Amino acid sequence: MSRSYTFPEGFLWGCATAAYQIEGSPLADGAGPSIWERFAHTPGMMHNGDTGDIACDHYRRMRDDVKLMAEMGLTAYRFSIGWARVLPEGTGRVNAAGLDFYQRLVDTLLEHGITPMATLYHWDLPEALDDRGGWLNRDSAEWFADYARVCFQALDDRVPLWATLNEPWVVTDGGYLNGVLAPGHRNLYETPRASHHLMRAHGRAVQVYREVGQHQIGLVVNIEPKYPASDSEADRAATRRAHHYMNRQYLDPALRGRYPDGLREVFGEAWRDWPAEDMALIAQPIDFVGLNYYTRAVVRDDPHQYPTRASAVRQPGATYSDTGWEVYPPAFTDTLVWLKERYGNPAIYITENGSAFYDPPTVEGPVLFDPLRQDYLIKHLKACHDAIEAGVDLRGYFGWSLLDNLEWSLGFAKRFGMVHVDYATQKRTRKGTSHLYQAIIESNGAALASARPVYGTGHPPHDAGNAAAVDVS
């Protein structure tokens, strides 16, 4: 007798995207530039010189993309709002045309029965605010609160789920420590300062939402569970440092009101004690945690790895994605159970989960088969179900990503989409993963019991009303 994988009633099945990665037309209709316009147009910062000037052209093709979501059976969609599209100078004047784009997006989603989840900040700080210090400026929390208020007042009557920040760890590690993401700084002393101001901004946005909002708001973090490479004390200590730096740096202050003590060891003299009133601001009660999960890390002590003195060890025989990330679904369940046990079983949405594997730049035929990505989806959704059975309050899953898109400084070299995009023509082609996901959605997870990756070419591996048709190999 096969195991049942039916998910709870009302579970949200969605996909996720981010504004700069898909919209294109970054300066259209009065929008201002963001730090990603400047970064992408700086020679040497982006793979192959790629930029988001066109990306997936979603700004002009939005209605067709929402129809595609409906065709896939999505019940929810997570998108981000471009701050500089709404407030070209970052504060003050509202660009009505830019805000109208998101009004139309939300209305179109609702017309197709798709629940919107809006993310306020997915890494695209207005350039005008970066010129004033960006996240290094203590005033950034108030800038963000003013921007959030504009968005809440315009959209909260139709958007039931809000996220303040997406992956603050990536913002600071990539943008302020290692310089591989906008704004491209490399400064250990700036990194905890930018992190702290991001979290203060999160707290202020939650405060504003409690004044004017009527639904739910949360924080999105990326978690990469850490496992020691050996039983040595050096490897265990390195694992703790990496875990505090990546996984507890943002959740502990948001949900427990203090930073983990291990950050002092990570940052050394760059760390400082923050005022009690700051910590109280950061710890505003939230309605859910958004979890972005892709992989795990097996960690060894490495004195040369900055700043954690820890590095990941490649696992022999394991499958790795095009981004060099190990495919290890049990860590997904471990992470969800850890969140439950450490933070009092908060409501959780999987706000990103997916994999990049090679796809050709152009596609002939109605479907592109992508068995490795399908296998990843099947195994990770089963890991989600295992967590639910362990008592985790998991309420929805948003696959990354709806479309192939601009993968930040990696440009268009890596493809995560459930839908293929031919960047030369903007043609969309559904991949096998999207048909598999459609069957899973229509069965509320039950199709996972018989789902298998589909290889080869031919008709799409989906037959409405027949979950078993997922396997046509």
TORKOL-4160 file (C-alpha; in steps of 0.2 Angstrom, whole numbers, padded with zeros to 4 digits, m for minus):
473
<pt num="1" X="0000" Y="0000" Z="0000"/>
<pt num="2" X="0007" Y="0017" Z="m0005"/>
<pt num="3" X="0010" Y="0031" Z="0007"/>
<pt num="4" X="m0002" Y="0046" Z="0006"/>
<pt num="5" X="0005" Y="0063" Z="0003"/>
<pt num="6" X="m0011" Y="0073" Z="0004"/>
<pt num="7" X="m0007" Y="0090" Z="0011"/>
<pt num="8" X="m0018" Y="0100" Z="0024"/>
<pt num="9" X="m0034" Y="0108" Z="0017"/>
<pt num="10" X="m0030" Y="0126" Z="0011"/>
<pt num="11" X="m0012" Y="0123" Z="0008"/>
<pt num="12" X="m0005" Y="0136" Z="m0004"/>
<pt num="13" X="0003" Y="0130" Z="m0020"/>
<pt num="14" X="0013" Y="0143" Z="m0028"/>
<pt num="15" X="0029" Y="0149" Z="m0037"/>
<pt num="16" X="0040" Y="0164" Z="m0033"/>
<pt num="17" X="0049" Y="0178" Z="m0043"/>
<pt num="18" X="0058" Y="0194" Z="m0039"/>
<pt num="19" X="0056" Y="0211" Z="m0048"/>
<pt num="20" X="0073" Y="0214" Z="m0055"/>
<pt num="21" X="0075" Y="0196" Z="m0060"/>
<pt num="22" X="0060" Y="0196" Z="m0072"/>
<pt num="23" X="0052" Y="0213" Z="m0075"/>
<pt num="24" X="0064" Y="0221" Z="m0087"/>
<pt num="25" X="0060" Y="0239" Z="m0091"/>
<pt num="26" X="0068" Y="0245" Z="m0075"/>
<pt num="27" X="0067" Y="0264" Z="m0079"/>
<pt num="28" X="0050" Y="0263" Z="m0088"/>
<pt num="29" X="0035" Y="0275" Z="m0084"/>
<pt num="30" X="0045" Y="0286" Z="m0072"/>
<pt num="31" X="0054" Y="0273" Z="m0061"/>
<pt num="32" X="0070" Y="0277" Z="m0053"/>
<pt num="33" X="0086" Y="0266" Z="m0054"/>
<pt num="34" X="0090" Y="0254" Z="m0041"/>
<pt num="35" X="0107" Y="0248" Z="m0035"/>
<pt num="36" X="0105" Y="0233" Z="m0047"/>
<pt num="37" X="0105" Y="0245" Z="m0062"/>
<pt num="38" X="0121" Y="0252" Z="m0056"/>
<pt num="39" X="0129" Y="0236" Z="m0052"/>
<pt num="40" X="0124" Y="0227" Z="m0068"/>
<pt num="41" X="0130" Y="0241" Z="m0079"/>
<pt num="42" X="0147" Y="0241" Z="m0070"/>
<pt num="43" X="0160" Y="0231" Z="m0081"/>
<pt num="44" X="0165" Y="0215" Z="m0073"/>
<pt num="45" X="0152" Y="0213" Z="m0060"/>
<pt num="46" X="0140" Y="0202" Z="m0070"/>
<pt num="47" X="0142" Y="0186" Z="m0079"/>
<pt num="48" X="0144" Y="0189" Z="m0098"/>
<pt num="49" X="0139" Y="0207" Z="m0095"/>
<pt num="50" X="0121" Y="0202" Z="m0093"/>
<pt num="51" X="0108" Y="0215" Z="m0085"/>
<pt num="52" X="0090" Y="0216" Z="m0080"/>
<pt num="53" X="0086" Y="0229" Z="m0094"/>
<pt num="54" X="0075" Y="0216" Z="m0102"/>
<pt num="55" X="0076" Y="0200" Z="m0091"/>
<pt num="56" X="0060" Y="0191" Z="m0094"/>
<pt num="57" X="0050" Y="0206" Z="m0100"/>
<pt num="58" X="0037" Y="0203" Z="m0087"/>
<pt num="59" X="0033" Y="0221" Z="m0085"/>
<pt num="60" X="0025" Y="0221" Z="m0103"/>
<pt num="61" X="0020" Y="0202" Z="m0103"/>
<pt num="62" X="0012" Y="0202" Z="m0085"/>
<pt num="63" X="m0005" Y="0196" Z="m0091"/>
<pt num="64" X="0001" Y="0182" Z="m0101"/>
<pt num="65" X="0012" Y="0176" Z="m0087"/>
<pt num="66" X="m0002" Y="0176" Z="m0075"/>
<pt num="67" X="m0012" Y="0166" Z="m0088"/>
<pt num="68" X="0002" Y="0154" Z="m0088"/>
<pt num="69" X="0001" Y="0153" Z="m0069"/>
<pt num="70" X="m0017" Y="0149" Z="m0070"/>
<pt num="71" X="m0014" Y="0135" Z="m0083"/>
<pt num="72" X="m0001" Y="0127" Z="m0071"/>
<pt num="73" X="m0015" Y="0127" Z="m0057"/>
<pt num="74" X="m0005" Y="0138" Z="m0045"/>
<pt num="75" X="m0016" Y="0144" Z="m0031"/>
<pt num="76" X="m0003" Y="0157" Z="m0025"/>
<pt num="77" X="0011" Y="0168" Z="m0032"/>
<pt num="78" X="0025" Y="0177" Z="m0023"/>
<pt num="79" X="0032" Y="0192" Z="m0031"/>
<pt num="80" X="0042" Y="0207" Z="m0025"/>
<pt num="81" X="0039" Y="0226" Z="m0027"/>
<pt num="82" X="0052" Y="0236" Z="m0035"/>
<pt num="83" X="0055" Y="0250" Z="m0022"/>
<pt num="84" X="0062" Y="0262" Z="m0035"/>
<pt num="85" X="0047" Y="0259" Z="m0047"/>
<pt num="86" X="0035" Y="0265" Z="m0033"/>
<pt num="87" X="0047" Y="0279" Z="m0026"/>
<pt num="88" X="0059" Y="0284" Z="m0038"/>
<pt num="89" X="0070" Y="0294" Z="m0026"/>
<pt num="90" X="0067" Y="0281" Z="m0012"/>
<pt num="91" X="0056" Y="0293" Z="m0002"/>
<pt num="92" X="0044" Y="0306" Z="m0005"/>
<pt num="93" X="0036" Y="0307" Z="m0022"/>
<pt num="94" X="0025" Y="0292" Z="m0027"/>
<pt num="95" X="0026" Y="0286" Z="m0045"/>
<pt num="96" X="0008" Y="0282" Z="m0049"/>
<pt num="97" X="0012" Y="0273" Z="m0065"/>
<pt num="98" X="0024" Y="0261" Z="m0056"/>
<pt num="99" X="0012" Y="0258" Z="m0042"/>
<pt num="100" X="m0001" Y="0255" Z="m0055"/>
<pt num="101" X="0009" Y="0240" Z="m0062"/>
<pt num="102" X="0007" Y="0231" Z="m0045"/>
<pt num="103" X="m0011" Y="0236" Z="m0044"/>
<pt num="104" X="m0014" Y="0228" Z="m0061"/>
<pt num="105" X="m0004" Y="0212" Z="m0056"/>
<pt num="106" X="m0013" Y="0209" Z="m0040"/>
<pt num="107" X="m0030" Y="0212" Z="m0049"/>
<pt num="108" X="m0025" Y="0200" Z="m0063"/>
<pt num="109" X="m0020" Y="0187" Z="m0050"/>
<pt num="110" X="m0036" Y="0188" Z="m0041"/>
<pt num="111" X="m0046" Y="0187" Z="m0057"/>
<pt num="112" X="m0038" Y="0170" Z="m0060"/>
<pt num="113" X="m0040" Y="0164" Z="m0042"/>
<pt num="114" X="m0022" Y="0166" Z="m0037"/>
<pt num="115" X="m0018" Y="0172" Z="m0020"/>
<pt num="116" X="m0004" Y="0186" Z="m0020"/>
<pt num="117" X="0010" Y="0186" Z="m0008"/>
<pt num="118" X="0020" Y="0203" Z="m0009"/>
<pt num="119" X="0038" Y="0205" Z="m0004"/>
<pt num="120" X="0043" Y="0223" Z="0000"/>
<pt num="121" X="0062" Y="0221" Z="m0002"/>
<pt num="122" X="0071" Y="0208" Z="m0014"/>
<pt num="123" X="0088" Y="0217" Z="m0014"/>
<pt num="124" X="0084" Y="0232" Z="m0026"/>
<pt num="125" X="0087" Y="0247" Z="m0015"/>
<pt num="126" X="0084" Y="0263" Z="m0024"/>
<pt num="127" X="0100" Y="0271" Z="m0030"/>
<pt num="128" X="0096" Y="0287" Z="m0023"/>
<pt num="129" X="0096" Y="0280" Z="m0005"/>
<pt num="130" X="0112" Y="0270" Z="m0008"/>
<pt num="131" X="0119" Y="0287" Z="m0012"/>
<pt num="132" X="0114" Y="0292" Z="0006"/>
<pt num="133" X="0123" Y="0277" Z="0014"/>
<pt num="134" X="0110" Y="0264" Z="0010"/>
<pt num="135" X="0108" Y="0251" Z="0024"/>
<pt num="136" X="0123" Y="0258" Z="0033"/>
<pt num="137" X="0113" Y="0274" Z="0037"/>
<pt num="138" X="0102" Y="0272" Z="0052"/>
<pt num="139" X="0088" Y="0282" Z="0044"/>
<pt num="140" X="0086" Y="0267" Z="0032"/>
<pt num="141" X="0073" Y="0260" Z="0044"/>
<pt num="142" X="0062" Y="0275" Z="0042"/>
<pt num="143" X="0064" Y="0276" Z="0023"/>
<pt num="144" X="0058" Y="0258" Z="0023"/>
<pt num="145" X="0044" Y="0261" Z="0034"/>
<pt num="146" X="0038" Y="0275" Z="0023"/>
<pt num="147" X="0039" Y="0264" Z="0007"/>
<pt num="148" X="0030" Y="0250" Z="0016"/>
<pt num="149" X="0016" Y="0262" Z="0021"/>
<pt num="150" X="0013" Y="0267" Z="0003"/>
<pt num="151" X="0012" Y="0249" Z="m0003"/>
<pt num="152" X="0001" Y="0243" Z="0012"/>
<pt num="153" X="m0011" Y="0257" Z="0009"/>
<pt num="154" X="m0012" Y="0254" Z="m0010"/>
<pt num="155" X="m0013" Y="0235" Z="m0010"/>
<pt num="156" X="m0017" Y="0227" Z="0007"/>
<pt num="157" X="m0036" Y="0227" Z="0003"/>
<pt num="158" X="m0031" Y="0213" Z="m0010"/>
<pt num="159" X="m0015" Y="0206" Z="m0003"/>
<pt num="160" X="m0017" Y="0194" Z="0012"/>
<pt num="161" X="0001" Y="0190" Z="0014"/>
<pt num="162" X="0016" Y="0201" Z="0015"/>
<pt num="163" X="0035" Y="0199" Z="0018"/>
<pt num="164" X="0046" Y="0213" Z="0024"/>
<pt num="165" X="0063" Y="0207" Z="0018"/>
<pt num="166" X="0070" Y="0193" Z="0007"/>
<pt num="167" X="0086" Y="0184" Z="0013"/>
<pt num="168" X="0094" Y="0198" Z="0023"/>
<pt num="169" X="0109" Y="0187" Z="0025"/>
<pt num="170" X="0112" Y="0187" Z="0006"/>
<pt num="171" X="0110" Y="0206" Z="0006"/>
<pt num="172" X="0124" Y="0208" Z="0018"/>
<pt num="173" X="0136" Y="0193" Z="0014"/>
<pt num="174" X="0135" Y="0196" Z="m0005"/>
<pt num="175" X="0133" Y="0215" Z="m0005"/>
<pt num="176" X="0143" Y="0221" Z="0010"/>
<pt num="177" X="0156" Y="0208" Z="0014"/>
<pt num="178" X="0161" Y="0199" Z="m0002"/>
<pt num="179" X="0156" Y="0212" Z="m0015"/>
<pt num="180" X="0148" Y="0199" Z="m0027"/>
<pt num="181" X="0131" Y="0207" Z="m0026"/>
<pt num="182" X="0124" Y="0225" Z="m0026"/>
<pt num="183" X="0130" Y="0237" Z="m0019"/>
<pt num="184" X="0147" Y="0228" Z="m0021"/>
<pt num="185" X="0156" Y="0233" Z="m0005"/>
<pt num="186" X="0169" Y="0222" Z="0004"/>
<pt num="187" X="0170" Y="0227" Z="0022"/>
<pt num="188" X="0169" Y="0217" Z="0037"/>
<pt num="189" X="0164" Y="0231" Z="0048"/>
<pt num="190" X="0150" Y="0237" Z="0037"/>
<pt num="191" X="0142" Y="0219" Z="0037"/>
<pt num="192" X="0134" Y="0218" Z="0054"/>
<pt num="193" X="0129" Y="0236" Z="0053"/>
<pt num="194" X="0120" Y="0234" Z="0037"/>
<pt num="195" X="0112" Y="0218" Z="0044"/>
<pt num="196" X="0106" Y="0227" Z="0060"/>
<pt num="197" X="0098" Y="0241" Z="0050"/>
<pt num="198" X="0090" Y="0229" Z="0039"/>
<pt num="199" X="0082" Y="0221" Z="0054"/>
<pt num="200" X="0077" Y="0238" Z="0061"/>
<pt num="201" X="0069" Y="0241" Z="0045"/>
<pt num="202" X="0059" Y="0225" Z="0046"/>
<pt num="203" X="0053" Y="0229" Z="0063"/>
<pt num="204" X="0047" Y="0247" Z="0058"/>
<pt num="205" X="0038" Y="0239" Z="0043"/>
<pt num="206" X="0029" Y="0227" Z="0054"/>
<pt num="207" X="0024" Y="0242" Z="0066"/>
<pt num="208" X="0017" Y="0251" Z="0051"/>
<pt num="209" X="0008" Y="0236" Z="0046"/>
<pt num="210" X="m0001" Y="0234" Z="0063"/>
<pt num="211" X="m0007" Y="0252" Z="0060"/>
<pt num="212" X="m0014" Y="0251" Z="0043"/>
<pt num="213" X="m0014" Y="0232" Z="0038"/>
<pt num="214" X="m0028" Y="0219" Z="0040"/>
<pt num="215" X="m0020" Y="0203" Z="0036"/>
<pt num="216" X="m0003" Y="0194" Z="0039"/>
<pt num="217" X="0016" Y="0199" Z="0038"/>
<pt num="218" X="0032" Y="0190" Z="0040"/>
<pt num="219" X="0050" Y="0189" Z="0037"/>
<pt num="220" X="0059" Y="0178" Z="0023"/>
<pt num="221" X="0076" Y="0170" Z="0028"/>
<pt num="222" X="0087" Y="0158" Z="0019"/>
<pt num="223" X="0092" Y="0143" Z="0029"/>
<pt num="224" X="0106" Y="0131" Z="0025"/>
<pt num="225" X="0108" Y="0118" Z="0038"/>
<pt num="226" X="0126" Y="0114" Z="0044"/>
<pt num="227" X="0132" Y="0097" Z="0048"/>
<pt num="228" X="0150" Y="0094" Z="0054"/>
<pt num="229" X="0162" Y="0085" Z="0042"/>
<pt num="230" X="0169" Y="0075" Z="0057"/>
<pt num="231" X="0167" Y="0073" Z="0076"/>
<pt num="232" X="0182" Y="0084" Z="0079"/>
<pt num="233" X="0180" Y="0099" Z="0090"/>
<pt num="234" X="0187" Y="0110" Z="0077"/>
<pt num="235" X="0174" Y="0105" Z="0064"/>
<pt num="236" X="0160" Y="0105" Z="0077"/>
<pt num="237" X="0165" Y="0123" Z="0082"/>
<pt num="238" X="0166" Y="0128" Z="0064"/>
<pt num="239" X="0149" Y="0121" Z="0061"/>
<pt num="240" X="0142" Y="0132" Z="0075"/>
<pt num="241" X="0150" Y="0148" Z="0069"/>
<pt num="242" X="0143" Y="0145" Z="0051"/>
<pt num="243" X="0126" Y="0141" Z="0059"/>
<pt num="244" X="0125" Y="0156" Z="0069"/>
<pt num="245" X="0131" Y="0167" Z="0055"/>
<pt num="246" X="0119" Y="0161" Z="0042"/>
<pt num="247" X="0104" Y="0153" Z="0051"/>
<pt num="248" X="0102" Y="0162" Z="0067"/>
<pt num="249" X="0108" Y="0179" Z="0064"/>
<pt num="250" X="0091" Y="0185" Z="0058"/>
<pt num="251" X="0079" Y="0173" Z="0066"/>
<pt num="252" X="0085" Y="0175" Z="0084"/>
<pt num="253" X="0083" Y="0194" Z="0085"/>
<pt num="254" X="0066" Y="0193" Z="0075"/>
<pt num="255" X="0059" Y="0179" Z="0086"/>
<pt num="256" X="0069" Y="0179" Z="0102"/>
<pt num="257" X="0074" Y="0197" Z="0104"/>
<pt num="258" X="0093" Y="0195" Z="0104"/>
<pt num="259" X="0107" Y="0190" Z="0093"/>
<pt num="260" X="0116" Y="0174" Z="0095"/>
<pt num="261" X="0132" Y="0175" Z="0106"/>
<pt num="262" X="0142" Y="0166" Z="0092"/>
<pt num="263" X="0141" Y="0182" Z="0081"/>
<pt num="264" X="0154" Y="0190" Z="0092"/>
<pt num="265" X="0166" Y="0176" Z="0088"/>
<pt num="266" X="0162" Y="0177" Z="0070"/>
<pt num="267" X="0164" Y="0196" Z="0068"/>
<pt num="268" X="0177" Y="0199" Z="0081"/>
<pt num="269" X="0180" Y="0218" Z="0084"/>
<pt num="270" X="0168" Y="0222" Z="0070"/>
<pt num="271" X="0154" Y="0216" Z="0081"/>
<pt num="272" X="0145" Y="0228" Z="0094"/>
<pt num="273" X="0132" Y="0228" Z="0107"/>
<pt num="274" X="0116" Y="0236" Z="0100"/>
<pt num="275" X="0104" Y="0246" Z="0111"/>
<pt num="276" X="0089" Y="0237" Z="0120"/>
<pt num="277" X="0077" Y="0248" Z="0111"/>
<pt num="278" X="0083" Y="0242" Z="0094"/>
<pt num="279" X="0081" Y="0224" Z="0099"/>
<pt num="280" X="0063" Y="0228" Z="0105"/>
<pt num="281" X="0060" Y="0236" Z="0088"/>
<pt num="282" X="0067" Y="0221" Z="0078"/>
<pt num="283" X="0057" Y="0208" Z="0089"/>
<pt num="284" X="0039" Y="0214" Z="0083"/>
<pt num="285" X="0028" Y="0199" Z="0083"/>
<pt num="286" X="0026" Y="0192" Z="0066"/>
<pt num="287" X="0013" Y="0181" Z="0058"/>
<pt num="288" X="0024" Y="0169" Z="0049"/>
<pt num="289" X="0041" Y="0164" Z="0044"/>
<pt num="290" X="0046" Y="0162" Z="0026"/>
<pt num="291" X="0059" Y="0149" Z="0023"/>
<pt num="292" X="0070" Y="0148" Z="0007"/>
<pt num="293" X="0079" Y="0132" Z="0007"/>
<pt num="294" X="0090" Y="0125" Z="m0007"/>
<pt num="295" X="0104" Y="0114" Z="0000"/>
<pt num="296" X="0114" Y="0109" Z="0016"/>
<pt num="297" X="0133" Y="0112" Z="0020"/>
<pt num="298" X="0144" Y="0099" Z="0027"/>
<pt num="299" X="0157" Y="0109" Z="0037"/>
<pt num="300" X="0175" Y="0108" Z="0041"/>
<pt num="301" X="0186" Y="0120" Z="0050"/>
<pt num="302" X="0195" Y="0132" Z="0038"/>
<pt num="303" X="0206" Y="0146" Z="0046"/>
<pt num="304" X="0207" Y="0154" Z="0028"/>
<pt num="305" X="0188" Y="0156" Z="0026"/>
<pt num="306" X="0182" Y="0173" Z="0030"/>
<pt num="307" X="0173" Y="0177" Z="0042"/>
<pt num="308" X="0167" Y="0160" Z="0049"/>
<pt num="309" X="0183" Y="0151" Z="0047"/>
<pt num="310" X="0172" Y="0137" Z="0040"/>
<pt num="311" X="0170" Y="0129" Z="0023"/>
<pt num="312" X="0159" Y="0116" Z="0015"/>
<pt num="313" X="0165" Y="0099" Z="0010"/>
<pt num="314" X="0159" Y="0092" Z="m0006"/>
<pt num="315" X="0151" Y="0075" Z="m0003"/>
<pt num="316" X="0157" Y="0060" Z="m0014"/>
<pt num="317" X="0143" Y="0052" Z="m0024"/>
<pt num="318" X="0130" Y="0066" Z="m0021"/>
<pt num="319" X="0120" Y="0075" Z="m0034"/>
<pt num="320" X="0125" Y="0093" Z="m0036"/>
<pt num="321" X="0115" Y="0106" Z="m0046"/>
<pt num="322" X="0122" Y="0118" Z="m0059"/>
<pt num="323" X="0125" Y="0131" Z="m0044"/>
<pt num="324" X="0136" Y="0118" Z="m0035"/>
<pt num="325" X="0123" Y="0114" Z="m0022"/>
<pt num="326" X="0121" Y="0097" Z="m0015"/>
<pt num="327" X="0104" Y="0089" Z="m0017"/>
<pt num="328" X="0100" Y="0082" Z="0000"/>
<pt num="329" X="0081" Y="0083" Z="0004"/>
<pt num="330" X="0082" Y="0076" Z="0022"/>
<pt num="331" X="0090" Y="0092" Z="0027"/>
<pt num="332" X="0074" Y="0101" Z="0022"/>
<pt num="333" X="0064" Y="0091" Z="0035"/>
<pt num="334" X="0078" Y="0094" Z="0048"/>
<pt num="335" X="0077" Y="0112" Z="0045"/>
<pt num="336" X="0058" Y="0113" Z="0047"/>
<pt num="337" X="0059" Y="0103" Z="0062"/>
<pt num="338" X="0073" Y="0114" Z="0069"/>
<pt num="339" X="0062" Y="0130" Z="0066"/>
<pt num="340" X="0048" Y="0122" Z="0075"/>
<pt num="341" X="0058" Y="0117" Z="0090"/>
<pt num="342" X="0068" Y="0132" Z="0092"/>
<pt num="343" X="0055" Y="0145" Z="0089"/>
<pt num="344" X="0039" Y="0138" Z="0096"/>
<pt num="345" X="0032" Y="0131" Z="0080"/>
<pt num="346" X="0028" Y="0147" Z="0070"/>
<pt num="347" X="0017" Y="0147" Z="0054"/>
<pt num="348" X="0029" Y="0143" Z="0040"/>
<pt num="349" X="0028" Y="0146" Z="0021"/>
<pt num="350" X="0041" Y="0139" Z="0010"/>
<pt num="351" X="0044" Y="0155" Z="0000"/>
<pt num="352" X="0058" Y="0147" Z="m0011"/>
<pt num="353" X="0064" Y="0130" Z="m0015"/>
<pt num="354" X="0071" Y="0124" Z="m0032"/>
<pt num="355" X="0086" Y="0119" Z="m0042"/>
<pt num="356" X="0096" Y="0125" Z="m0057"/>
<pt num="357" X="0101" Y="0111" Z="m0070"/>
<pt num="358" X="0106" Y="0114" Z="m0088"/>
<pt num="359" X="0093" Y="0118" Z="m0101"/>
<pt num="360" X="0096" Y="0122" Z="m0119"/>
<pt num="361" X="0094" Y="0141" Z="m0123"/>
<pt num="362" X="0080" Y="0137" Z="m0136"/>
<pt num="363" X="0067" Y="0123" Z="m0136"/>
<pt num="364" X="0058" Y="0114" Z="m0150"/>
<pt num="365" X="0041" Y="0107" Z="m0146"/>
<pt num="366" X="0028" Y="0109" Z="m0133"/>
<pt num="367" X="0038" Y="0104" Z="m0117"/>
<pt num="368" X="0055" Y="0103" Z="m0111"/>
<pt num="369" X="0059" Y="0088" Z="m0101"/>
<pt num="370" X="0070" Y="0091" Z="m0086"/>
<pt num="371" X="0071" Y="0075" Z="m0075"/>
<pt num="372" X="0084" Y="0081" Z="m0063"/>
<pt num="373" X="0073" Y="0096" Z="m0058"/>
<pt num="374" X="0057" Y="0085" Z="m0057"/>
<pt num="375" X="0067" Y="0073" Z="m0046"/>
<pt num="376" X="0072" Y="0088" Z="m0035"/>
<pt num="377" X="0054" Y="0094" Z="m0033"/>
<pt num="378" X="0047" Y="0077" Z="m0029"/>
<pt num="379" X="0059" Y="0073" Z="m0016"/>
<pt num="380" X="0058" Y="0090" Z="m0008"/>
<pt num="381" X="0039" Y="0090" Z="m0007"/>
<pt num="382" X="0040" Y="0073" Z="0001"/>
<pt num="383" X="0052" Y="0081" Z="0014"/>
<pt num="384" X="0039" Y="0095" Z="0017"/>
<pt num="385" X="0026" Y="0082" Z="0020"/>
<pt num="386" X="0037" Y="0073" Z="0032"/>
<pt num="387" X="0039" Y="0089" Z="0042"/>
<pt num="388" X="0020" Y="0092" Z="0043"/>
<pt num="389" X="0019" Y="0074" Z="0050"/>
<pt num="390" X="0032" Y="0079" Z="0063"/>
<pt num="391" X="0020" Y="0093" Z="0068"/>
<pt num="392" X="0027" Y="0108" Z="0058"/>
<pt num="393" X="0014" Y="0121" Z="0055"/>
<pt num="394" X="0018" Y="0122" Z="0036"/>
<pt num="395" X="0005" Y="0132" Z="0026"/>
<pt num="396" X="0011" Y="0134" Z="0008"/>
<pt num="397" X="0025" Y="0130" Z="m0004"/>
<pt num="398" X="0032" Y="0143" Z="m0017"/>
<pt num="399" X="0043" Y="0134" Z="m0030"/>
<pt num="400" X="0058" Y="0144" Z="m0036"/>
<pt num="401" X="0055" Y="0149" Z="m0049"/>
<pt num="402" X="0041" Y="0152" Z="m0061"/>
<pt num="403" X="0052" Y="0157" Z="m0075"/>
<pt num="404" X="0070" Y="0156" Z="m0080"/>
<pt num="405" X="0077" Y="0173" Z="m0075"/>
<pt num="406" X="0092" Y="0184" Z="m0071"/>
<pt num="407" X="0101" Y="0175" Z="m0057"/>
<pt num="408" X="0109" Y="0191" Z="m0051"/>
<pt num="409" X="0127" Y="0192" Z="m0054"/>
<pt num="410" X="0127" Y="0174" Z="m0062"/>
<pt num="411" X="0117" Y="0183" Z="m0076"/>
<pt num="412" X="0107" Y="0171" Z="m0087"/>
<pt num="413" X="0119" Y="0156" Z="m0085"/>
<pt num="414" X="0108" Y="0147" Z="m0073"/>
<pt num="415" X="0090" Y="0141" Z="m0075"/>
<pt num="416" X="0079" Y="0138" Z="m0061"/>
<pt num="417" X="0062" Y="0140" Z="m0069"/>
<pt num="418" X="0048" Y="0128" Z="m0070"/>
<pt num="419" X="0045" Y="0137" Z="m0087"/>
<pt num="420" X="0059" Y="0139" Z="m0100"/>
<pt num="421" X="0062" Y="0157" Z="m0107"/>
<pt num="422" X="0071" Y="0159" Z="m0123"/>
<pt num="423" X="0079" Y="0176" Z="m0119"/>
<pt num="424" X="0082" Y="0180" Z="m0138"/>
<pt num="425" X="0063" Y="0179" Z="m0142"/>
<pt num="426" X="0055" Y="0179" Z="m0124"/>
<pt num="427" X="0046" Y="0163" Z="m0129"/>
<pt num="428" X="0039" Y="0153" Z="m0114"/>
<pt num="429" X="0039" Y="0134" Z="m0114"/>
<pt num="430" X="0033" Y="0124" Z="m0100"/>
<pt num="431" X="0046" Y="0111" Z="m0093"/>
<pt num="432" X="0041" Y="0094" Z="m0087"/>
<pt num="433" X="0043" Y="0100" Z="m0069"/>
<pt num="434" X="0028" Y="0112" Z="m0072"/>
<pt num="435" X="0017" Y="0098" Z="m0078"/>
<pt num="436" X="0022" Y="0087" Z="m0063"/>
<pt num="437" X="0019" Y="0102" Z="m0051"/>
<pt num="438" X="0002" Y="0104" Z="m0059"/>
<pt num="439" X="m0003" Y="0086" Z="m0056"/>
<pt num="440" X="0003" Y="0088" Z="m0038"/>
<pt num="441" X="m0007" Y="0104" Z="m0035"/>
<pt num="442" X="m0023" Y="0097" Z="m0043"/>
<pt num="443" X="m0022" Y="0082" Z="m0031"/>
<pt num="444" X="m0016" Y="0092" Z="m0016"/>
<pt num="445" X="0000" Y="0082" Z="m0015"/>
<pt num="446" X="m0008" Y="0065" Z="m0018"/>
<pt num="447" X="0001" Y="0063" Z="m0035"/>
<pt num="448" X="0018" Y="0062" Z="m0026"/>
<pt num="449" X="0014" Y="0044" Z="m0021"/>
<pt num="450" X="0016" Y="0039" Z="m0039"/>
<pt num="451" X="0027" Y="0053" Z="m0046"/>
<pt num="452" X="0043" Y="0049" Z="m0055"/>
<pt num="453" X="0054" Y="0060" Z="m0066"/>
<pt num="454" X="0050" Y="0060" Z="m0085"/>
<pt num="455" X="0063" Y="0057" Z="m0098"/>
<pt num="456" X="0063" Y="0060" Z="m0116"/>
<pt num="457" X="0052" Y="0070" Z="m0128"/>
<pt num="458" X="0034" Y="0069" Z="m0133"/>
<pt num="459" X="0018" Y="0075" Z="m0125"/>
<pt num="460" X="0018" Y="0084" Z="m0108"/>
<pt num="461" X="0018" Y="0072" Z="m0093"/>
<pt num="462" X="0001" Y="0078" Z="m0087"/>
<pt num="463" X="m0017" Y="0072" Z="m0090"/>
<pt num="464" X="m0029" Y="0082" Z="m0080"/>
<pt num="465" X="m0038" Y="0072" Z="m0067"/>
<pt num="466" X="m0026" Y="0057" Z="m0069"/>
<pt num="467" X="m0012" Y="0059" Z="m0056"/>
<pt num="468" X="m0004" Y="0043" Z="m0062"/>
<pt num="469" X="m0001" Y="0051" Z="m0079"/>
<pt num="470" X="0014" Y="0060" Z="m0070"/>
<pt num="471" X="0024" Y="0045" Z="m0075"/>
<pt num="472" X="0025" Y="0042" Z="m0093"/>
<pt num="473" X="0042" Y="0036" Z="m0095"/>
